Amino acid sequence: MPSPQALPNAISLARALAVVPVVMLLAEAATILASLAVFCVAALTDAVDGPLARRIGATSRLGAFLDPLADKVLVLGTLVALWDRGAVDAWVVLFILGRDLLVTAVRGLAAGRGMAVEASAYGKVKAVVLAIAVAGLLLAVALPSAELAALAAVVLAAALGLTLASGVDVVVRAAGLLMPASGRLRVHAR
């Protein structure tokens, strides 16, 4: 049993590992609703691990790394499985993956220079809306209907817009941190 200090990281790790049963249950038509249930429970743990770590004084660099990684593994793994079922286009998966790789690279560059590019409101809202979109896609696969498919597509479109906005936000904020003062644009008032 993990120590109380390790519990937040164990929750993050469990969220990432939940992609395995989600994908396995999604493979069979009779168990798609179970896949949705596991996905939803796993996605909801994102609201637990960070606040718990702060509450018990167990924040760590490992936790700061695991938490967003677990989200990405769960969501992207599920999206790949949904793509395999024909429920989402490949470009959607690649777009989200590309944004995540870009943000990770930018944050890594900043960290290498001793700076941190924290998650913004855009990124946090994006994560929630994207999880809702994936849950909607799972529901539309489990209970096929034009209405559910249209609703899932609208939420997915919103998630893609937020994915773009949050990626641009991180790049802009990182550029402001990483650019030497002499290279920044200066606006002079007259």
Secondary structure by P-SEA (a helix, b strand, c coil): cccccaaaaaaaaaaaaaaaaaaaaacccccaaaaaaaaaaaaaccccaaaaaaaaccccaaaaaaaaaaaaaaaaaaaaaaaaaccccaaaaaaaaaaaaaaaaaaaaaaaacccccccaaaaaaaaaaaaaaaaaaaaaacccaaaaaaaaaaaaaaaaaaaaaaaaaaaaaaaacccccccbbbbcc
